[in-house]
Amino acid sequence: MSKPLQISADTAVKLSEQLGVPIEHLMHMPRHILLQKLSELAKPDTAPAPESDNKS
């Protein structure tokens, strides 16, 4: 069994809201799963929107 993540309570609350998972699940989530979910969250923010600036 893995030990709980070493993050602050404030960070845990924010992450649970952004990921849509209960804090209890977040705290016992394997680190690699959490990092994968965080990278998935970041992708839409950094990806350019297709066809958004083609105003001719």
N, C-alpha and C positions, 0 to 999 in steps of 0.2 A: 504494500500500500504506500502510495506517495504522500509526502508531507504537504500540508497546505501551502499555497503560494505565499511568498514573502512580499506582500503589497499592503499598502495602507488601507484602512477602512474606506476612506474617501475614494481612493482609486478603485477599490472593489465595487463600490456602489456605481460609479460612473461606467465601469466596464460592463457590469451586469445589465445596466440600462441599454448601453450601445449594442451589446451582443444579444440582448433579449433572453438572457438566461438568469435563473435565480442565483443569488449570491452564494448559496450553499453549493450549487453545482460549479460555479466559477472557481471557488476556493479549492475544490478538489479536482479540477480539470488538469490533465497533464499539461506541462508547460508547452510542449510542441503543438498540442491541439490549440491552446490559447493563442500562440504566435501565429498559427495558420489562420485562425478566425480574425485576428487583428489585421493580418495582411489582406484578407478578403475585404474587410471593412475599408481599408485604405485605398484599394484599387479604384473604385468609382470616383473618388475625389481627385486622383491624379491622372486618370485617363481623360484624354481630350474628348469632348462630345463630338460625335461624327456629324458632319453637315451643319454645325451650329453657326459657323462664321462665313457661310457662303451666301452672303446677301448681295446679289448682283442687281 
